[in-house]
Amino acid sequence: MRGVPLRLEFGMRDAAAGVVVTSRRDNGEKGTIPLAELDTQVPALLEKIQEDMFTKAAAIYESRRLKLTEWDRVVPASTAGTSSSFPSAGRSSARTASRS
């Protein structure tokens, strides 16, 4: 299911039961949606998937981000494959450097 956020399955048994089986890519969770509610529940489920994936990605990013205040740590951090933020010369605002 690579690249597909939500898979919908609809077979003969599902038609008899009046439901569509769903499978989420982000967590593998399966569920069912009644046919009559398909047009409202699928967009809501896609929004939830996007929100969950963004929250997970933001947590991973924050866990790998370094906040540097000493110049001698900037160069080693920039080659370590992390994202770093550090104050720029003479400014109170911080710059962000990223290397992948």
N, C-alpha and C positions, 0 to 999 in steps of 0.2 A: 504494500500500500504506500510505497514511497511517493511523496509529493501530493497525495490525495488526502485532504484533511478529514473528509467524511465519506464513508462508503455506504451506499444504500443498496439493500438486497430485497428483491421482490420475486417470490416464487409462487407456485400454485397454492401451497399451504398458507402463505402470507395473504394471498388474495382471498382465500376462504375465510381467514380470520379478520380481514380488513385492516391489516397493519403492514408497515415496512420495517425491516430490520436495519438498524444503523450500527456502524462500527467506527469508532474514533481513531484516527491515526496517532494522536498525541499520547494517549494512555491505553489504547486497546479496548476500552470499555464498549460493551455492546448494549443495545437497547432496542425498543420498538416505539414506533410512532403510528398512531391511528391515521388512516388515509385521509380522513376528513380534516385533520390538523396538520397535514404535511406542509402546506404553504406558510404556516406561521411558526411551526416548531423547527424546521430545518434552518431558516435564517437565525433564529435564536440560538440554536445549537452551534452553528458556525461562529457566531459572535463569542460564545462561551469558549470554544476551542481556541480562537484567536487570543482572547484575554488570558487563558491559561498558558498558552505557548509564550506570550509576551512576558508574563510574570516569571515564568521559568527562565527565559533568556536573560531578563533583567537581573535576576538573582545570580545567575552564573557570571554575568558581566561584572557585577559588584564584587563578587567573591574573588575575581582575578584582577581587580583594579587596585593599583598602588597610588597612594597620595604621598608624594615626595616633597620634602622641605629642604633637603640637603643636595647640593649640586653633584657631589661625588657619587650619589646613588642613581642619578638620572641615566647615565650611559649604560651601566649594567642592566638597569630595569628596561631600557629600550631594546636591548638585544635578547631579553628573556621571553619575548612573545606575550607580554602583558600590556595592558593599557595603563598609562601613567598620567597623572596630573601633577603639575608643579607650578609655582609662581614664576611669572616672567620677570625679567630684569626691571626693577624699579616700579613695578605695577602691583597692585593688590589683587588683581584678577588672576585667575589660574588658567594656564594653557593645558590642553590635553593632547597627549601624543599616543599614537596607537601603532603597533607593528604586529603584523600577522605572519 
